[in-house]
Amino acid sequence: MSSSGKDLAEGSSSFPGDYQQQQSPATLSRYESQKRRDWNTFGQYLKNQRPPVPLSHCNCNHVLDFLRYLDQFGKTKVHLQGCMFYGQPEPPAPCTCPLRQAWGSLDALIGRLRAAYEENGGSPETNPFAGGAIRVYLREVRECQAKARGIPYKKKKKSSNPSKGNEESSSTMHFS
């Protein structure tokens, strides 16, 4: 499992072997390949639990344990509150603070696993990757990492420019 966990921790994705391949590997997008790897890795993680956990019994606690497990493969230095470099975006020297998974990597991983769960027959209502506990965990990781690096996380605000909207045709797709 260490190699799959490492792949997943490095931004790859995988889940249990029951992920049905609908396209040949040569035609899969990078996102689809990552999603499949993440789904297979998560499935292997569940199988390696003692006792093994069937996917049908998986809940948000298993997902949270999986995210914590992945921290051992992280590459992001997260300074602890007692560290002399806590809150400094670019510390001048090395320290012994742990390496963790970056918040953005975990957030993207959860998005892929959430989609893979439903693509593999899971109901949106029972999706363990979509629970409130997962959102709270990700928010706490984001805030902790931002404080440790001295970089406040600011949510991007949507800008609305009424004059610009009037000039575009009604068929234009808008992304915000």
NUROVO-342577 format. One line per 5 residues: for each residue x, z, y of N, C-alpha, C. Coordinates in Angstrom, 2 decimals, padded with zeros to 5 digits. Example, Ala and Ser with C-alpha at 12.3 -4.5 7.8 and 13.67 -1.06 7.14 Angstrom:
<nodes>
013.19 007.80 -005.69 012.30 007.80 -004.50 013.20 007.80 -003.30 ~ 012.85 007.08 -002.25 013.67 007.14 -001.06 012.90 007.87 000.03 $
</nodes>
This chain:
<nodes>
000.82 000.00 -001.19 000.00 000.00 000.00 000.86 000.00 001.24 ~ 002.08 000.48 001.16 002.86 000.61 002.38 003.07 -000.73 003.05 ~ 003.27 -001.78 002.28 003.49 -003.07 002.93 002.20 -003.57 003.57 ~ 001.03 -003.39 002.90 -000.21 -003.83 003.52 -000.53 -002.99 004.74 ~ -000.31 -001.67 004.63 -000.56 -000.81 005.77 000.34 -001.18 006.93 $
001.58 -001.53 006.61 002.51 -001.93 007.65 002.04 -003.23 008.29 ~ 001.60 -004.20 007.47 001.10 -005.45 008.01 -000.07 -005.19 008.96 ~ -000.99 -004.33 008.52 -002.15 -004.03 009.32 -001.74 -003.35 010.61 ~ -000.81 -002.43 010.50 -000.37 -001.69 011.67 000.33 -002.60 012.67 ~ 000.86 -003.69 012.21 001.56 -004.61 013.10 000.63 -005.68 013.65 $
-000.68 -005.48 013.51 -001.62 -006.42 014.10 -002.20 -007.39 013.09 ~ -001.82 -007.27 011.84 -002.42 -008.10 010.81 -003.73 -007.45 010.43 ~ -004.50 -008.13 009.60 -005.74 -007.50 009.20 -006.05 -007.80 007.75 ~ -006.73 -006.85 007.08 -007.14 -007.09 005.71 -008.15 -006.07 005.25 ~ -008.95 -006.44 004.24 -009.98 -005.60 003.65 -010.07 -005.85 002.16 $
-010.99 -005.19 001.47 -011.05 -005.30 000.01 -011.11 -006.72 -000.51 ~ -010.71 -006.86 -001.74 -010.61 -008.17 -002.36 -011.93 -008.90 -002.49 ~ -013.06 -008.24 -002.21 -014.34 -008.92 -002.34 -014.65 -009.79 -001.13 ~ -013.74 -009.90 -000.19 -013.93 -010.77 000.97 -013.99 -012.20 000.46 ~ -015.09 -012.86 000.67 -015.27 -014.21 000.14 -014.60 -015.23 001.05 $
-013.75 -016.02 000.46 -013.08 -017.07 001.23 -014.03 -018.25 001.36 ~ -014.33 -018.62 002.59 -015.26 -019.71 002.82 -014.54 -020.98 003.25 ~ -013.27 -020.84 003.63 -012.47 -021.98 004.03 -011.15 -021.90 003.27 ~ -010.46 -023.02 003.18 -009.15 -022.96 002.56 -008.20 -022.24 003.51 ~ -007.16 -021.55 002.97 -006.25 -020.80 003.82 -005.63 -021.64 004.94 $
-005.43 -022.92 004.69 -004.79 -023.77 005.69 -005.68 -023.99 006.91 ~ -007.01 -023.83 006.74 -007.91 -024.11 007.86 -008.39 -022.85 008.57 ~ -007.99 -021.66 008.12 -008.43 -020.43 008.76 -007.72 -020.24 010.10 ~ -008.46 -019.76 011.07 -007.85 -019.45 012.37 -007.01 -018.19 012.21 ~ -006.17 -017.94 013.18 -005.33 -016.74 013.16 -006.22 -015.49 013.09 $
-007.30 -015.49 013.88 -008.22 -014.36 013.89 -008.85 -014.14 012.51 ~ -009.31 -015.23 011.89 -009.94 -015.11 010.57 -008.94 -014.62 009.53 ~ -007.71 -015.08 009.60 -006.67 -014.62 008.66 -006.38 -013.14 008.87 ~ -006.27 -012.73 010.12 -006.04 -011.31 010.40 -007.21 -010.47 009.92 ~ -008.42 -010.96 010.17 -009.61 -010.21 009.76 -009.63 -010.03 008.24 $
-009.30 -011.09 007.51 -009.28 -011.01 006.05 -008.21 -010.02 005.58 ~ -007.00 -010.10 006.18 -005.93 -009.17 005.79 -006.31 -007.73 006.10 ~ -006.91 -007.50 007.25 -007.34 -006.15 007.61 -008.39 -005.63 006.63 ~ -009.34 -006.49 006.30 -010.41 -006.09 005.38 -009.82 -005.73 004.02 ~ -008.91 -006.55 003.53 -008.29 -006.28 002.23 -007.44 -005.00 002.27 $
-006.75 -004.77 003.36 -005.93 -003.57 003.49 -006.81 -002.32 003.52 ~ -007.90 -002.37 004.26 -008.79 -001.21 004.30 -009.37 -000.95 002.91 ~ -009.75 -002.01 002.22 -010.27 -001.85 000.85 -009.24 -001.22 -000.07 ~ -007.99 -001.64 000.06 -006.92 -001.06 -000.76 -006.71 000.40 -000.40 ~ -006.80 000.71 000.88 -006.68 002.10 001.33 -007.75 002.96 000.66 $
-008.99 002.47 000.64 -010.08 003.22 000.00 -009.83 003.39 -001.49 ~ -009.33 002.35 -002.14 -009.05 002.42 -003.59 -007.93 003.41 -003.90 ~ -006.99 003.58 -002.95 -005.87 004.48 -003.17 -006.20 005.94 -002.90 ~ -007.38 006.22 -002.40 -007.78 007.61 -002.16 -008.02 008.29 -003.50 ~ -007.84 009.58 -003.52 -008.09 010.36 -004.73 -009.26 011.29 -004.50 $
-010.41 011.07 -005.12 -010.76 009.92 -005.97 -011.00 008.67 -005.11 ~ -010.93 007.48 -005.75 -011.17 006.24 -004.99 -012.55 006.26 -004.33 ~ -012.65 005.65 -003.17 -013.90 005.61 -002.42 -014.46 004.20 -002.48 ~ -015.64 004.02 -003.09 -016.25 002.69 -003.07 -016.67 002.33 -001.64 ~ -016.58 001.06 -001.30 -016.93 000.61 000.04 -018.34 001.05 000.42 $
-019.23 001.10 -000.55 -020.62 001.49 -000.28 -020.73 002.95 000.15 ~ -019.71 003.77 -000.14 -019.72 005.18 000.26 -018.83 005.47 001.47 ~ -018.25 004.43 002.03 -017.35 004.58 003.17 -018.15 005.01 004.41 ~ -017.58 005.96 005.15 -018.23 006.39 006.39 -017.19 006.46 007.51 ~ -017.62 006.89 008.68 -016.71 006.89 009.83 -015.52 007.82 009.63 $
-015.66 008.86 008.81 -014.53 009.76 008.55 -013.42 009.04 007.79 ~ -013.79 008.15 006.87 -012.78 007.35 006.16 -012.07 006.42 007.13 ~ -012.83 005.85 008.06 -012.25 004.95 009.06 -011.28 005.72 009.95 ~ -011.68 006.90 010.40 -010.81 007.71 011.25 -009.53 008.11 010.50 ~ -009.66 008.48 009.23 -008.48 008.82 008.43 -007.55 007.61 008.30 $
-008.14 006.43 008.14 -007.37 005.20 008.03 -006.59 004.93 009.33 ~ -007.25 005.12 010.46 -006.58 004.89 011.75 -005.41 005.87 011.93 ~ -005.61 007.12 011.51 -004.52 008.11 011.61 -003.39 007.76 010.65 ~ -003.74 007.27 009.48 -002.75 006.84 008.50 -001.87 005.73 009.09 ~ -002.48 004.81 009.81 -001.74 003.68 010.37 -000.72 004.09 011.42 $
-000.90 005.27 012.02 000.04 005.73 013.04 001.48 005.73 012.55 ~ 001.69 005.99 011.25 003.06 006.05 010.74 003.78 004.71 010.83 ~ 003.02 003.62 011.03 003.62 002.30 011.15 003.69 001.84 012.61 ~ 003.32 002.72 013.54 003.25 002.36 014.95 004.61 002.11 015.58 ~ 004.57 001.38 016.69 005.79 001.04 017.42 005.72 001.48 018.89 $
004.66 002.20 019.24 004.48 002.63 020.62 004.88 004.09 020.77 ~ 005.86 004.36 021.61 006.31 005.73 021.87 005.25 006.44 022.69 ~ 004.76 007.55 022.15 003.76 008.34 022.86 004.36 009.72 023.10 ~ 004.73 009.99 024.36 005.38 011.26 024.70 004.40 012.42 024.58 ~ 004.89 013.52 024.02 004.10 014.73 023.88 004.13 015.49 025.21 $
003.15 016.37 025.42 003.05 017.06 026.70 004.30 017.87 027.03 ~ 005.01 018.38 026.04 006.22 019.16 026.29 007.46 018.33 026.55 ~ 007.37 017.03 026.38 008.52 016.14 026.54 008.87 015.99 028.02 ~ 010.17 016.00 028.32 010.60 015.84 029.71 010.22 014.48 030.29 ~ 009.89 013.51 029.42 009.53 012.17 029.90 008.02 011.93 029.92 $
007.24 012.98 029.60 005.79 012.85 029.59 005.32 012.37 030.97 ~ 004.53 011.33 030.97 003.99 010.80 032.22 004.87 009.79 032.92 ~ 006.02 009.47 032.33 006.91 008.49 032.95 006.75 007.15 032.24 ~ 006.41 006.09 032.99 006.22 004.78 032.36 007.50 004.21 031.75 ~ 008.64 004.49 032.35 009.91 003.96 031.83 010.95 005.08 031.77 $
010.95 005.86 030.68 011.90 006.98 030.58 013.35 006.48 030.56 ~ 014.25 007.23 031.18 015.65 006.81 031.30 016.48 007.01 030.03 ~ 015.96 007.75 029.06 016.73 008.05 027.85 015.79 008.18 026.66 ~ 016.33 008.11 025.44 015.48 008.27 024.25 015.03 009.72 024.07 ~ 013.99 009.89 023.30 013.50 011.23 022.97 012.98 011.21 021.54 $
012.54 012.36 021.06 012.10 012.46 019.66 010.58 012.37 019.51 ~ 009.89 011.97 020.55 008.43 011.85 020.47 008.06 010.78 019.45 ~ 006.86 010.93 018.85 006.46 010.02 017.76 006.12 008.61 018.22 ~ 006.27 007.69 017.27 005.78 006.32 017.46 004.37 006.29 016.89 ~ 003.48 005.64 017.61 002.08 005.57 017.18 001.59 004.14 017.32 $
000.42 003.91 016.77 -000.25 002.63 016.99 -000.72 002.57 018.43 ~ -000.54 001.45 019.06 -001.03 001.26 020.42 -002.55 001.19 020.42 ~ -003.15 001.73 021.48 -004.60 001.72 021.58 -005.16 000.31 021.45 ~ -004.57 -000.66 022.11 -005.08 -002.03 022.07 -005.09 -002.60 020.66 ~ -004.07 -002.25 019.87 -004.02 -002.72 018.48 -005.14 -002.10 017.66 $
-005.38 -000.81 017.86 -006.46 -000.14 017.12 -007.82 -000.68 017.53 ~ -007.99 -000.92 018.81 -009.26 -001.44 019.31 -009.54 -002.82 018.71 ~ -008.53 -003.68 018.70 -008.70 -005.02 018.13 -008.95 -004.94 016.62 ~ -008.25 -004.04 015.95 -008.44 -003.85 014.51 -009.87 -003.45 014.20 ~ -010.39 -002.48 014.93 -011.77 -002.02 014.69 -012.75 -003.17 014.93 $
-012.50 -003.98 015.93 -013.37 -005.13 016.18 -013.39 -006.09 015.01 ~ -012.20 -006.36 014.45 -012.14 -007.27 013.29 -012.81 -006.66 012.07 ~ -012.57 -005.37 011.84 -013.16 -004.72 010.66 -014.67 -004.60 010.79 ~ -015.13 -004.36 011.99 -016.56 -004.29 012.23 -017.22 -005.62 011.89 ~ -016.61 -006.72 012.31 -017.15 -008.05 012.01 -017.05 -008.34 010.51 $
-015.93 -008.00 009.90 -015.74 -008.28 008.47 -016.74 -007.51 007.62 ~ -017.04 -006.28 008.01 -018.01 -005.46 007.27 -019.36 -006.17 007.19 ~ -019.80 -006.67 008.32 -021.11 -007.33 008.35 -021.07 -008.69 007.68 ~ -019.94 -009.40 007.79 -019.81 -010.69 007.12 -019.79 -010.54 005.60 ~ -019.43 -009.36 005.13 -019.38 -009.10 003.69 -020.63 -008.40 003.19 $
-021.72 -008.51 003.94 -023.01 -008.01 003.47 -023.38 -006.64 003.97 ~ -022.54 -005.99 004.76 -022.88 -004.68 005.29 -023.90 -004.79 006.40 ~ -024.74 -003.79 006.50 -025.77 -003.77 007.53 -025.20 -003.25 008.84 ~ -025.58 -003.86 009.97 -025.12 -003.35 011.26 -025.49 -001.88 011.48 ~ -026.61 -001.46 010.90 -027.07 -000.07 011.07 -026.19 000.93 010.33 $
-025.51 000.48 009.27 -024.66 001.39 008.49 -023.18 001.09 008.65 ~ -022.83 000.27 009.62 -021.43 -000.14 009.80 -020.59 001.06 010.24 ~ -019.65 001.52 009.36 -018.85 002.70 009.70 -017.86 002.44 010.83 ~ -017.61 001.19 011.15 -016.67 000.84 012.22 -017.35 000.81 013.59 ~ -018.68 000.91 013.59 -019.43 000.80 014.84 -019.97 002.14 015.32 $
-019.61 003.22 014.66 -020.15 004.53 015.00 -019.59 005.13 016.28 ~ -020.33 006.05 016.82 -019.93 006.73 018.04 -018.61 007.47 017.88 ~ -018.36 008.04 016.71 -017.11 008.79 016.48 -015.90 007.87 016.61 ~ -016.05 006.63 016.22 -014.94 005.67 016.33 -014.69 005.35 017.80 ~ -015.76 005.14 018.56 -015.61 004.86 020.00 -014.97 006.04 020.72 $
-015.37 007.26 020.36 -014.79 008.45 020.99 -013.31 008.55 020.65 ~ -012.96 008.32 019.38 -011.56 008.37 018.96 -010.72 007.36 019.75 ~ -011.21 006.13 019.83 -010.46 005.09 020.55 -010.31 005.45 022.04 ~ -011.35 006.01 022.63 -011.26 006.41 024.04 -010.22 007.52 024.22 ~ -010.20 008.49 023.29 -009.22 009.57 023.37 -007.79 009.05 023.20 $
-007.60 008.11 022.28 -006.27 007.52 022.09 -005.84 006.79 023.35 ~ -006.75 006.01 023.94 -006.44 005.26 025.16 -006.03 006.20 026.29 ~ -006.81 007.25 026.49 -006.52 008.20 027.57 -005.23 008.96 027.33 ~ -005.02 009.39 026.10 -003.80 010.13 025.75 -002.56 009.26 025.97 ~ -002.62 008.02 025.53 -001.47 007.13 025.69 -001.23 006.79 027.15 $
-002.29 006.63 027.92 -002.14 006.33 029.34 -001.49 007.50 030.06 ~ -001.92 008.73 029.77 -001.33 009.91 030.41 000.13 010.09 030.00 ~ 000.41 009.88 028.72 001.77 010.06 028.21 002.73 009.08 028.86 ~ 002.25 007.92 029.23 003.09 006.91 029.85 003.01 006.95 031.37 ~ 002.13 007.79 031.90 002.01 007.90 033.34 001.28 006.74 033.97 $
000.50 006.05 033.16 -000.24 004.88 033.66 -001.73 005.16 033.49 ~ -002.44 005.35 034.59 -003.87 005.62 034.45 -004.59 004.37 033.97 ~ -005.51 004.56 033.05 -006.31 003.43 032.58 -007.48 003.27 033.51 ~ -007.62 002.10 034.09 -008.75 001.82 034.97 -009.56 000.68 034.37 ~ -010.83 000.95 034.22 -011.72 -000.08 033.69 -011.85 -001.19 034.72 $
-011.73 -002.42 034.26 -011.86 -003.55 035.17 -013.31 -003.65 035.63 ~ -013.46 -003.84 036.92 -014.81 -003.97 037.47 -015.17 -005.44 037.55 ~ -016.42 -005.71 037.24 -016.90 -007.08 037.35 -017.10 -007.40 038.82 ~ -016.55 -008.52 039.24 -016.75 -008.92 040.63 -017.92 -009.89 040.69 ~ -018.73 -009.70 041.68 -019.84 -010.64 041.86 -019.73 -011.22 043.26 $
-019.51 -012.51 043.27 -019.40 -013.23 044.54 -020.59 -014.17 044.62 ~ -021.65 -013.77 045.36 -022.88 -014.57 045.37 -022.69 -015.99 045.86 ~ -021.80 -016.23 046.82 -021.63 -017.59 047.34 -021.03 -018.51 046.28 ~ -020.13 -017.98 045.43 -019.51 -018.79 044.41 -020.52 -019.19 043.34 ~ -021.42 -018.27 042.99 -022.40 -018.54 041.95 -023.34 -019.66 042.32 $
-023.64 -019.84 043.59 -024.58 -020.87 044.02 -023.99 -022.26 043.91 ~ -022.66 -022.38 043.91 -022.03 -023.68 043.89 -021.89 -024.25 042.48 ~ -022.04 -023.42 041.46 -021.83 -023.87 040.09 -023.15 -024.30 039.48 ~ -023.07 -025.24 038.55 -024.29 -025.72 037.92 -024.84 -024.66 036.99 ~ -026.12 -024.77 036.67 -026.76 -023.77 035.82 -026.30 -023.88 034.37 $
-025.65 -025.01 033.99 -025.18 -025.16 032.62 -023.80 -024.57 032.38 ~ -023.16 -024.06 033.42 -021.83 -023.50 033.26 -021.90 -022.15 032.57 ~ -021.04 -021.96 031.54 -020.98 -020.67 030.86 -020.04 -019.76 031.64 ~ -020.49 -018.55 031.95 -019.69 -017.62 032.74 -019.09 -016.54 031.84 ~ -017.84 -016.23 032.05 -017.17 -015.15 031.35 -016.78 -014.11 032.38 $
-017.04 -012.84 032.07 -016.65 -011.81 033.03 -015.78 -010.78 032.39 $
</nodes>
